[in-house]
Amino acid sequence: MMAVSPAKTKSKSLSGTHKRLPAQIAAADAKAHLLRMIATVGETGEYIITKRGKPVARLVPFQTEAKPDIYGCMAGTVQIIGDVMAPLPPEEWGDLY
């Protein structure tokens, strides 16, 4: 039986062939696996990065803020008092009349 040298083994890609990373990971391991963490953070939700067992950072998926719709955003904020179609009396026009 012939032994296979490590140089001749095929390297595995980062997509799906490795075991799942823990949600809490040491900074050194995070540095080694950052690309995979970025690729899978949407599925896992977040990663807590620790240094000496204490949390120091959190990697979370980016979320864009939904822009408010400008159409109808002022609905219900205006109150009409009186008849808006009737002309103003001359005394309310003042110097403009």
Biopython code that builds the backbone (N, CA, C, O; Angstrom):
import numpy as np
from Bio.PDB.StructureBuilder import StructureBuilder

atoms = [
    (1, "MET", "N", (0.839, -1.172, 0.000)),
    (1, "MET", "CA", (0.000, 0.000, 0.000)),
    (1, "MET", "C", (0.884, 1.235, 0.000)),
    (1, "MET", "O", (1.850, 1.312, 0.759)),
    (2, "MET", "N", (0.558, 2.197, -0.845)),
    (2, "MET", "CA", (1.370, 3.382, -1.023)),
    (2, "MET", "C", (0.767, 4.566, -0.273)),
    (2, "MET", "O", (-0.437, 4.806, -0.374)),
    (3, "ALA", "N", (1.568, 5.301, 0.467)),
    (3, "ALA", "CA", (1.092, 6.476, 1.195)),
    (3, "ALA", "C", (1.013, 7.668, 0.254)),
    (3, "ALA", "O", (1.860, 7.839, -0.623)),
    (4, "VAL", "N", (0.003, 8.478, 0.443)),
    (4, "VAL", "CA", (-0.180, 9.661, -0.389)),
    (4, "VAL", "C", (0.404, 10.855, 0.358)),
    (4, "VAL", "O", (0.072, 11.097, 1.519)),
    (5, "SER", "N", (1.266, 11.588, -0.309)),
    (5, "SER", "CA", (1.862, 12.756, 0.341)),
    (5, "SER", "C", (0.845, 13.886, 0.392)),
    (5, "SER", "O", (-0.016, 13.985, -0.483)),
    (6, "PRO", "N", (0.935, 14.739, 1.408)),
    (6, "PRO", "CA", (-0.029, 15.839, 1.525)),
    (6, "PRO", "C", (-0.011, 16.771, 0.325)),
    (6, "PRO", "O", (-1.040, 17.370, 0.014)),
    (7, "ALA", "N", (1.101, 16.916, -0.351)),
    (7, "ALA", "CA", (1.193, 17.817, -1.498)),
    (7, "ALA", "C", (0.353, 17.321, -2.671)),
    (7, "ALA", "O", (-0.058, 18.121, -3.512)),
    (8, "LYS", "N", (0.089, 16.003, -2.746)),
    (8, "LYS", "CA", (-0.654, 15.457, -3.867)),
    (8, "LYS", "C", (-2.148, 15.315, -3.591)),
    (8, "LYS", "O", (-2.895, 14.897, -4.476)),
    (9, "THR", "N", (-2.589, 15.647, -2.412)),
    (9, "THR", "CA", (-4.015, 15.550, -2.117)),
    (9, "THR", "C", (-4.727, 16.772, -2.660)),
    (9, "THR", "O", (-4.156, 17.862, -2.707)),
    (10, "LYS", "N", (-5.954, 16.594, -3.063)),
    (10, "LYS", "CA", (-6.744, 17.714, -3.572)),
    (10, "LYS", "C", (-7.216, 18.570, -2.399)),
    (10, "LYS", "O", (-7.644, 18.054, -1.367)),
    (11, "SER", "N", (-7.129, 19.874, -2.578)),
    (11, "SER", "CA", (-7.647, 20.762, -1.531)),
    (11, "SER", "C", (-9.147, 20.900, -1.707)),
    (11, "SER", "O", (-9.654, 20.929, -2.828)),
    (12, "LYS", "N", (-9.826, 20.982, -0.625)),
    (12, "LYS", "CA", (-11.276, 21.109, -0.660)),
    (12, "LYS", "C", (-11.642, 22.581, -0.740)),
    (12, "LYS", "O", (-10.975, 23.431, -0.150)),
    (13, "SER", "N", (-12.703, 22.876, -1.472)),
    (13, "SER", "CA", (-13.145, 24.264, -1.575)),
    (13, "SER", "C", (-13.871, 24.653, -0.297)),
    (13, "SER", "O", (-14.198, 23.805, 0.534)),
    (14, "LEU", "N", (-14.115, 25.936, -0.156)),
    (14, "LEU", "CA", (-14.758, 26.428, 1.052)),
    (14, "LEU", "C", (-16.255, 26.199, 1.059)),
    (14, "LEU", "O", (-16.887, 26.374, 2.100)),
    (15, "SER", "N", (-16.837, 25.822, -0.043)),
    (15, "SER", "CA", (-18.291, 25.724, -0.108)),
    (15, "SER", "C", (-18.776, 24.325, 0.250)),
    (15, "SER", "O", (-18.731, 23.416, -0.580)),
    (16, "GLY", "N", (-19.233, 24.156, 1.466)),
    (16, "GLY", "CA", (-19.937, 22.957, 1.855)),
    (16, "GLY", "C", (-19.111, 21.745, 2.223)),
    (16, "GLY", "O", (-19.680, 20.789, 2.750)),
    (17, "THR", "N", (-17.825, 21.712, 1.987)),
    (17, "THR", "CA", (-17.069, 20.510, 2.278)),
    (17, "THR", "C", (-16.488, 20.517, 3.683)),
    (17, "THR", "O", (-16.068, 19.469, 4.176)),
    (18, "HIS", "N", (-16.454, 21.664, 4.335)),
    (18, "HIS", "CA", (-15.941, 21.754, 5.694)),
    (18, "HIS", "C", (-17.093, 21.686, 6.677)),
    (18, "HIS", "O", (-18.246, 21.949, 6.336)),
    (19, "LYS", "N", (-16.753, 21.327, 7.906)),
    (19, "LYS", "CA", (-17.810, 21.321, 8.915)),
    (19, "LYS", "C", (-18.218, 22.754, 9.239)),
    (19, "LYS", "O", (-17.470, 23.702, 9.002)),
    (20, "ARG", "N", (-19.386, 22.883, 9.769)),
    (20, "ARG", "CA", (-19.954, 24.196, 10.069)),
    (20, "ARG", "C", (-19.163, 24.883, 11.187)),
    (20, "ARG", "O", (-18.791, 24.250, 12.175)),
    (21, "LEU", "N", (-18.913, 26.177, 11.020)),
    (21, "LEU", "CA", (-18.188, 26.945, 12.027)),
    (21, "LEU", "C", (-19.105, 27.245, 13.214)),
    (21, "LEU", "O", (-20.310, 27.422, 13.031)),
    (22, "PRO", "N", (-18.554, 27.302, 14.416)),
    (22, "PRO", "CA", (-19.397, 27.633, 15.565)),
    (22, "PRO", "C", (-19.816, 29.099, 15.523)),
    (22, "PRO", "O", (-19.162, 29.922, 14.881)),
    (23, "ALA", "N", (-20.908, 29.419, 16.210)),
    (23, "ALA", "CA", (-21.389, 30.801, 16.241)),
    (23, "ALA", "C", (-20.428, 31.691, 17.020)),
    (23, "ALA", "O", (-20.371, 32.896, 16.776)),
    (24, "GLN", "N", (-19.676, 31.117, 17.948)),
    (24, "GLN", "CA", (-18.668, 31.856, 18.708)),
    (24, "GLN", "C", (-17.307, 31.292, 18.311)),
    (24, "GLN", "O", (-17.061, 30.093, 18.438)),
    (25, "ILE", "N", (-16.420, 32.174, 17.825)),
    (25, "ILE", "CA", (-15.159, 31.706, 17.265)),
    (25, "ILE", "C", (-14.013, 32.602, 17.730)),
    (25, "ILE", "O", (-14.168, 33.818, 17.845)),
    (26, "ALA", "N", (-12.873, 31.990, 17.993)),
    (26, "ALA", "CA", (-11.694, 32.738, 18.439)),
    (26, "ALA", "C", (-11.174, 33.609, 17.296)),
    (26, "ALA", "O", (-11.344, 33.274, 16.123)),
    (27, "ALA", "N", (-10.540, 34.728, 17.646)),
    (27, "ALA", "CA", (-10.062, 35.682, 16.651)),
    (27, "ALA", "C", (-9.087, 35.026, 15.681)),
    (27, "ALA", "O", (-9.145, 35.304, 14.483)),
    (28, "ALA", "N", (-8.202, 34.173, 16.160)),
    (28, "ALA", "CA", (-7.235, 33.513, 15.277)),
    (28, "ALA", "C", (-7.946, 32.603, 14.277)),
    (28, "ALA", "O", (-7.574, 32.563, 13.104)),
    (29, "ASP", "N", (-8.960, 31.875, 14.729)),
    (29, "ASP", "CA", (-9.721, 31.017, 13.827)),
    (29, "ASP", "C", (-10.560, 31.855, 12.862)),
    (29, "ASP", "O", (-10.724, 31.485, 11.700)),
    (30, "ALA", "N", (-11.088, 32.978, 13.340)),
    (30, "ALA", "CA", (-11.865, 33.863, 12.474)),
    (30, "ALA", "C", (-10.990, 34.414, 11.363)),
    (30, "ALA", "O", (-11.435, 34.540, 10.223)),
    (31, "LYS", "N", (-9.757, 34.741, 11.687)),
    (31, "LYS", "CA", (-8.825, 35.248, 10.674)),
    (31, "LYS", "C", (-8.579, 34.185, 9.608)),
    (31, "LYS", "O", (-8.510, 34.499, 8.420)),
    (32, "ALA", "N", (-8.449, 32.950, 10.023)),
    (32, "ALA", "CA", (-8.189, 31.859, 9.088)),
    (32, "ALA", "C", (-9.407, 31.512, 8.231)),
    (32, "ALA", "O", (-9.256, 31.034, 7.106)),
    (33, "HIS", "N", (-10.595, 31.745, 8.747)),
    (33, "HIS", "CA", (-11.822, 31.331, 8.065)),
    (33, "HIS", "C", (-12.709, 32.503, 7.669)),
    (33, "HIS", "O", (-13.903, 32.310, 7.439)),
    (34, "LEU", "N", (-12.163, 33.709, 7.585)),
    (34, "LEU", "CA", (-12.987, 34.894, 7.350)),
    (34, "LEU", "C", (-13.782, 34.824, 6.049)),
    (34, "LEU", "O", (-14.957, 35.190, 6.043)),
    (35, "LEU", "N", (-13.198, 34.377, 4.973)),
    (35, "LEU", "CA", (-13.936, 34.313, 3.704)),
    (35, "LEU", "C", (-15.130, 33.381, 3.798)),
    (35, "LEU", "O", (-16.201, 33.686, 3.272)),
    (36, "ARG", "N", (-14.958, 32.257, 4.457)),
    (36, "ARG", "CA", (-16.078, 31.325, 4.626)),
    (36, "ARG", "C", (-17.131, 31.923, 5.553)),
    (36, "ARG", "O", (-18.329, 31.738, 5.342)),
    (37, "MET", "N", (-16.680, 32.636, 6.576)),
    (37, "MET", "CA", (-17.629, 33.277, 7.489)),
    (37, "MET", "C", (-18.459, 34.320, 6.764)),
    (37, "MET", "O", (-19.668, 34.410, 6.978)),
    (38, "ILE", "N", (-17.817, 35.114, 5.903)),
    (38, "ILE", "CA", (-18.548, 36.120, 5.132)),
    (38, "ILE", "C", (-19.548, 35.461, 4.197)),
    (38, "ILE", "O", (-20.664, 35.953, 4.028)),
    (39, "ALA", "N", (-19.153, 34.355, 3.595)),
    (39, "ALA", "CA", (-20.033, 33.659, 2.653)),
    (39, "ALA", "C", (-21.239, 33.029, 3.344)),
    (39, "ALA", "O", (-22.298, 32.897, 2.730)),
    (40, "THR", "N", (-21.098, 32.640, 4.610)),
    (40, "THR", "CA", (-22.186, 31.921, 5.286)),
    (40, "THR", "C", (-22.891, 32.721, 6.366)),
    (40, "THR", "O", (-23.794, 32.190, 7.012)),
    (41, "VAL", "N", (-22.517, 33.973, 6.591)),
    (41, "VAL", "CA", (-23.128, 34.736, 7.678)),
    (41, "VAL", "C", (-24.625, 34.955, 7.454)),
    (41, "VAL", "O", (-25.376, 35.094, 8.419)),
    (42, "GLY", "N", (-25.062, 34.987, 6.208)),
    (42, "GLY", "CA", (-26.492, 35.122, 5.931)),
    (42, "GLY", "C", (-27.292, 33.911, 6.398)),
    (42, "GLY", "O", (-28.449, 34.047, 6.793)),
    (43, "GLU", "N", (-26.685, 32.736, 6.354)),
    (43, "GLU", "CA", (-27.360, 31.515, 6.779)),
    (43, "GLU", "C", (-27.315, 31.349, 8.295)),
    (43, "GLU", "O", (-28.288, 30.909, 8.907)),
    (44, "THR", "N", (-26.173, 31.705, 8.901)),
    (44, "THR", "CA", (-26.000, 31.474, 10.334)),
    (44, "THR", "C", (-26.568, 32.593, 11.185)),
    (44, "THR", "O", (-26.890, 32.373, 12.352)),
    (45, "GLY", "N", (-26.697, 33.775, 10.634)),
    (45, "GLY", "CA", (-27.233, 34.893, 11.397)),
    (45, "GLY", "C", (-26.152, 35.802, 11.942)),
    (45, "GLY", "O", (-26.190, 37.008, 11.701)),
    (46, "GLU", "N", (-25.197, 35.261, 12.663)),
    (46, "GLU", "CA", (-24.104, 36.077, 13.179)),
    (46, "GLU", "C", (-22.988, 35.190, 13.708)),
    (46, "GLU", "O", (-23.195, 34.019, 14.027)),
    (47, "TYR", "N", (-21.810, 35.773, 13.791)),
    (47, "TYR", "CA", (-20.661, 35.139, 14.424)),
    (47, "TYR", "C", (-20.167, 36.079, 15.515)),
    (47, "TYR", "O", (-20.043, 37.283, 15.290)),
    (48, "ILE", "N", (-19.887, 35.542, 16.682)),
    (48, "ILE", "CA", (-19.269, 36.295, 17.765)),
    (48, "ILE", "C", (-17.787, 35.954, 17.753)),
    (48, "ILE", "O", (-17.417, 34.787, 17.877)),
    (49, "ILE", "N", (-16.933, 36.968, 17.605)),
    (49, "ILE", "CA", (-15.490, 36.755, 17.566)),
    (49, "ILE", "C", (-14.936, 37.083, 18.946)),
    (49, "ILE", "O", (-15.209, 38.150, 19.494)),
    (50, "THR", "N", (-14.155, 36.160, 19.505)),
    (50, "THR", "CA", (-13.649, 36.315, 20.866)),
    (50, "THR", "C", (-12.131, 36.396, 20.880)),
    (50, "THR", "O", (-11.451, 35.894, 19.985)),
    (51, "LYS", "N", (-11.627, 37.033, 21.905)),
    (51, "LYS", "CA", (-10.195, 37.052, 22.194)),
    (51, "LYS", "C", (-10.049, 36.621, 23.637)),
    (51, "LYS", "O", (-10.579, 37.257, 24.548)),
    (52, "ARG", "N", (-9.327, 35.536, 23.834)),
    (52, "ARG", "CA", (-9.141, 34.957, 25.165)),
    (52, "ARG", "C", (-10.480, 34.678, 25.858)),
    (52, "ARG", "O", (-10.618, 34.864, 27.066)),
    (53, "GLY", "N", (-11.446, 34.234, 25.080)),
    (53, "GLY", "CA", (-12.742, 33.844, 25.618)),
    (53, "GLY", "C", (-13.725, 34.983, 25.826)),
    (53, "GLY", "O", (-14.871, 34.730, 26.199)),
    (54, "LYS", "N", (-13.321, 36.224, 25.599)),
    (54, "LYS", "CA", (-14.214, 37.372, 25.787)),
    (54, "LYS", "C", (-14.655, 37.905, 24.424)),
    (54, "LYS", "O", (-13.820, 38.086, 23.537)),
    (55, "PRO", "N", (-15.949, 38.157, 24.244)),
    (55, "PRO", "CA", (-16.439, 38.679, 22.961)),
    (55, "PRO", "C", (-15.850, 40.056, 22.664)),
    (55, "PRO", "O", (-15.859, 40.936, 23.524)),
    (56, "VAL", "N", (-15.339, 40.241, 21.449)),
    (56, "VAL", "CA", (-14.770, 41.529, 21.045)),
    (56, "VAL", "C", (-15.414, 42.083, 19.780)),
    (56, "VAL", "O", (-15.335, 43.286, 19.533)),
    (57, "ALA", "N", (-16.047, 41.241, 18.976)),
    (57, "ALA", "CA", (-16.666, 41.709, 17.739)),
    (57, "ALA", "C", (-17.797, 40.771, 17.343)),
    (57, "ALA", "O", (-17.883, 39.630, 17.796)),
    (58, "ARG", "N", (-18.661, 41.296, 16.479)),
    (58, "ARG", "CA", (-19.785, 40.512, 15.987)),
    (58, "ARG", "C", (-19.875, 40.705, 14.480)),
    (58, "ARG", "O", (-19.893, 41.839, 14.002)),
    (59, "LEU", "N", (-19.933, 39.618, 13.731)),
    (59, "LEU", "CA", (-20.093, 39.653, 12.287)),
    (59, "LEU", "C", (-21.541, 39.305, 11.985)),
    (59, "LEU", "O", (-21.989, 38.190, 12.252)),
    (60, "VAL", "N", (-22.268, 40.265, 11.429)),
    (60, "VAL", "CA", (-23.694, 40.086, 11.142)),
    (60, "VAL", "C", (-23.955, 40.378, 9.670)),
    (60, "VAL", "O", (-23.176, 41.098, 9.045)),
    (61, "PRO", "N", (-25.036, 39.835, 9.097)),
    (61, "PRO", "CA", (-25.350, 40.141, 7.704)),
    (61, "PRO", "C", (-25.746, 41.606, 7.552)),
    (61, "PRO", "O", (-26.374, 42.183, 8.440)),
    (62, "PHE", "N", (-25.379, 42.198, 6.428)),
    (62, "PHE", "CA", (-25.709, 43.586, 6.145)),
    (62, "PHE", "C", (-27.169, 43.682, 5.762)),
    (62, "PHE", "O", (-27.661, 42.897, 4.951)),
    (63, "GLN", "N", (-27.862, 44.646, 6.348)),
    (63, "GLN", "CA", (-29.267, 44.859, 6.022)),
    (63, "GLN", "C", (-29.452, 46.303, 5.590)),
    (63, "GLN", "O", (-29.059, 47.229, 6.299)),
    (64, "THR", "N", (-30.048, 46.486, 4.432)),
    (64, "THR", "CA", (-30.323, 47.835, 3.966)),
    (64, "THR", "C", (-31.618, 48.318, 4.599)),
    (64, "THR", "O", (-32.560, 47.549, 4.794)),
    (65, "GLU", "N", (-31.643, 49.591, 4.911)),
    (65, "GLU", "CA", (-32.858, 50.163, 5.486)),
    (65, "GLU", "C", (-33.853, 50.420, 4.364)),
    (65, "GLU", "O", (-33.504, 50.945, 3.307)),
    (66, "ALA", "N", (-35.082, 50.043, 4.614)),
    (66, "ALA", "CA", (-36.123, 50.273, 3.618)),
    (66, "ALA", "C", (-36.447, 51.762, 3.579)),
    (66, "ALA", "O", (-36.727, 52.379, 4.606)),
    (67, "LYS", "N", (-36.403, 52.321, 2.382)),
    (67, "LYS", "CA", (-36.728, 53.737, 2.231)),
    (67, "LYS", "C", (-38.236, 53.906, 2.315)),
    (67, "LYS", "O", (-38.980, 53.124, 1.722)),
    (68, "PRO", "N", (-38.695, 54.918, 3.044)),
    (68, "PRO", "CA", (-40.141, 55.122, 3.138)),
    (68, "PRO", "C", (-40.711, 55.551, 1.783)),
    (68, "PRO", "O", (-40.062, 56.271, 1.024)),
    (69, "ASP", "N", (-41.894, 55.112, 1.506)),
    (69, "ASP", "CA", (-42.566, 55.468, 0.263)),
    (69, "ASP", "C", (-43.032, 56.910, 0.361)),
    (69, "ASP", "O", (-43.717, 57.276, 1.317)),
    (70, "ILE", "N", (-42.665, 57.743, -0.623)),
    (70, "ILE", "CA", (-43.021, 59.161, -0.542)),
    (70, "ILE", "C", (-44.475, 59.400, -0.913)),
    (70, "ILE", "O", (-45.037, 60.434, -0.554)),
    (71, "TYR", "N", (-45.093, 58.472, -1.620)),
    (71, "TYR", "CA", (-46.487, 58.648, -2.006)),
    (71, "TYR", "C", (-47.394, 58.223, -0.854)),
    (71, "TYR", "O", (-47.387, 57.068, -0.428)),
    (72, "GLY", "N", (-48.156, 59.162, -0.374)),
    (72, "GLY", "CA", (-49.083, 58.890, 0.705)),
    (72, "GLY", "C", (-48.476, 59.017, 2.091)),
    (72, "GLY", "O", (-49.132, 58.686, 3.079)),
    (73, "CYS", "N", (-47.240, 59.489, 2.188)),
    (73, "CYS", "CA", (-46.602, 59.563, 3.503)),
    (73, "CYS", "C", (-47.206, 60.670, 4.375)),
    (73, "CYS", "O", (-47.038, 60.654, 5.595)),
    (74, "MET", "N", (-47.905, 61.625, 3.762)),
    (74, "MET", "CA", (-48.529, 62.714, 4.526)),
    (74, "MET", "C", (-50.035, 62.492, 4.718)),
    (74, "MET", "O", (-50.737, 63.385, 5.193)),
    (75, "ALA", "N", (-50.523, 61.321, 4.356)),
    (75, "ALA", "CA", (-51.955, 61.035, 4.468)),
    (75, "ALA", "C", (-52.400, 61.156, 5.915)),
    (75, "ALA", "O", (-51.781, 60.607, 6.827)),
    (76, "GLY", "N", (-53.491, 61.889, 6.103)),
    (76, "GLY", "CA", (-54.057, 62.045, 7.439)),
    (76, "GLY", "C", (-53.402, 63.140, 8.277)),
    (76, "GLY", "O", (-53.744, 63.294, 9.450)),
    (77, "THR", "N", (-52.474, 63.898, 7.711)),
    (77, "THR", "CA", (-51.794, 64.924, 8.502)),
    (77, "THR", "C", (-52.331, 66.328, 8.241)),
    (77, "THR", "O", (-51.960, 67.267, 8.945)),
    (78, "VAL", "N", (-53.196, 66.486, 7.244)),
    (78, "VAL", "CA", (-53.746, 67.795, 6.893)),
    (78, "VAL", "C", (-55.203, 67.844, 7.305)),
    (78, "VAL", "O", (-55.964, 66.900, 7.092)),
    (79, "GLN", "N", (-55.577, 68.981, 7.906)),
    (79, "GLN", "CA", (-56.965, 69.167, 8.304)),
    (79, "GLN", "C", (-57.503, 70.392, 7.579)),
    (79, "GLN", "O", (-56.947, 71.484, 7.701)),
    (80, "ILE", "N", (-58.577, 70.215, 6.831)),
    (80, "ILE", "CA", (-59.191, 71.312, 6.091)),
    (80, "ILE", "C", (-60.283, 71.911, 6.953)),
    (80, "ILE", "O", (-61.211, 71.222, 7.378)),
    (81, "ILE", "N", (-60.159, 73.209, 7.205)),
    (81, "ILE", "CA", (-61.147, 73.913, 8.021)),
    (81, "ILE", "C", (-61.839, 74.943, 7.141)),
    (81, "ILE", "O", (-61.184, 75.808, 6.560)),
    (82, "GLY", "N", (-63.118, 74.856, 7.043)),
    (82, "GLY", "CA", (-63.890, 75.822, 6.254)),
    (82, "GLY", "C", (-63.937, 75.459, 4.791)),
    (82, "GLY", "O", (-63.575, 74.353, 4.392)),
    (83, "ASP", "N", (-64.392, 76.419, 3.994)),
    (83, "ASP", "CA", (-64.561, 76.223, 2.552)),
    (83, "ASP", "C", (-63.295, 76.704, 1.846)),
    (83, "ASP", "O", (-62.998, 77.899, 1.847)),
    (84, "VAL", "N", (-62.561, 75.792, 1.254)),
    (84, "VAL", "CA", (-61.307, 76.153, 0.593)),
    (84, "VAL", "C", (-61.547, 76.755, -0.788)),
    (84, "VAL", "O", (-60.633, 77.347, -1.363)),
    (85, "MET", "N", (-62.737, 76.621, -1.326)),
    (85, "MET", "CA", (-63.033, 77.138, -2.662)),
    (85, "MET", "C", (-63.627, 78.540, -2.634)),
    (85, "MET", "O", (-63.604, 79.233, -3.652)),
    (86, "ALA", "N", (-64.154, 78.970, -1.505)),
    (86, "ALA", "CA", (-64.764, 80.308, -1.420)),
    (86, "ALA", "C", (-63.665, 81.375, -1.405)),
    (86, "ALA", "O", (-62.613, 81.167, -0.801)),
    (87, "PRO", "N", (-63.900, 82.507, -2.062)),
    (87, "PRO", "CA", (-62.893, 83.572, -2.051)),
    (87, "PRO", "C", (-62.779, 84.211, -0.669)),
    (87, "PRO", "O", (-63.735, 84.221, 0.106)),
    (88, "LEU", "N", (-61.596, 84.744, -0.375)),
    (88, "LEU", "CA", (-61.383, 85.427, 0.891)),
    (88, "LEU", "C", (-62.010, 86.818, 0.832)),
    (88, "LEU", "O", (-61.996, 87.460, -0.218)),
    (89, "PRO", "N", (-62.557, 87.285, 1.945)),
    (89, "PRO", "CA", (-63.092, 88.659, 1.958)),
    (89, "PRO", "C", (-61.938, 89.663, 1.835)),
    (89, "PRO", "O", (-60.813, 89.342, 2.217)),
    (90, "PRO", "N", (-62.190, 90.865, 1.315)),
    (90, "PRO", "CA", (-61.140, 91.858, 1.091)),
    (90, "PRO", "C", (-60.346, 92.221, 2.345)),
    (90, "PRO", "O", (-59.163, 92.542, 2.237)),
    (91, "GLU", "N", (-60.953, 92.182, 3.521)),
    (91, "GLU", "CA", (-60.224, 92.536, 4.744)),
    (91, "GLU", "C", (-59.132, 91.513, 5.097)),
    (91, "GLU", "O", (-58.178, 91.855, 5.796)),
    (92, "GLU", "N", (-59.256, 90.276, 4.626)),
    (92, "GLU", "CA", (-58.214, 89.263, 4.887)),
    (92, "GLU", "C", (-57.065, 89.357, 3.889)),
    (92, "GLU", "O", (-55.981, 88.829, 4.135)),
    (93, "TRP", "N", (-57.302, 90.033, 2.759)),
    (93, "TRP", "CA", (-56.236, 90.208, 1.777)),
    (93, "TRP", "C", (-55.259, 91.281, 2.230)),
    (93, "TRP", "O", (-54.080, 91.227, 1.879)),
    (94, "GLY", "N", (-55.718, 92.237, 2.989)),
    (94, "GLY", "CA", (-54.843, 93.298, 3.491)),
    (94, "GLY", "C", (-54.245, 94.111, 2.363)),
    (94, "GLY", "O", (-54.974, 94.557, 1.478)),
    (95, "ASP", "N", (-52.947, 94.314, 2.369)),
    (95, "ASP", "CA", (-52.256, 95.128, 1.368)),
    (95, "ASP", "C", (-52.141, 94.435, 0.028)),
    (95, "ASP", "O", (-51.814, 95.083, -0.966)),
    (96, "LEU", "N", (-52.399, 93.144, -0.033)),
    (96, "LEU", "CA", (-52.264, 92.392, -1.275)),
    (96, "LEU", "C", (-53.455, 92.624, -2.216)),
    (96, "LEU", "O", (-53.362, 92.289, -3.396)),
    (97, "TYR", "N", (-54.559, 93.183, -1.733)),
    (97, "TYR", "CA", (-55.775, 93.330, -2.534)),
    (97, "TYR", "C", (-55.709, 94.522, -3.406)),
    (97, "TYR", "O", (-56.651, 94.796, -4.149)),
]
sb = StructureBuilder()
sb.init_structure("model")
sb.init_model(0)
sb.init_chain("A")
sb.init_seg("    ")
for serial, (resi, resn, name, xyz) in enumerate(atoms, 1):
    if name == "N":
        sb.init_residue(resn, " ", resi, " ")
    sb.init_atom(name, np.array(xyz, "f"), 0.0, 1.0, " ", f" {name:<3s}", serial, name[0])
structure = sb.get_structure()
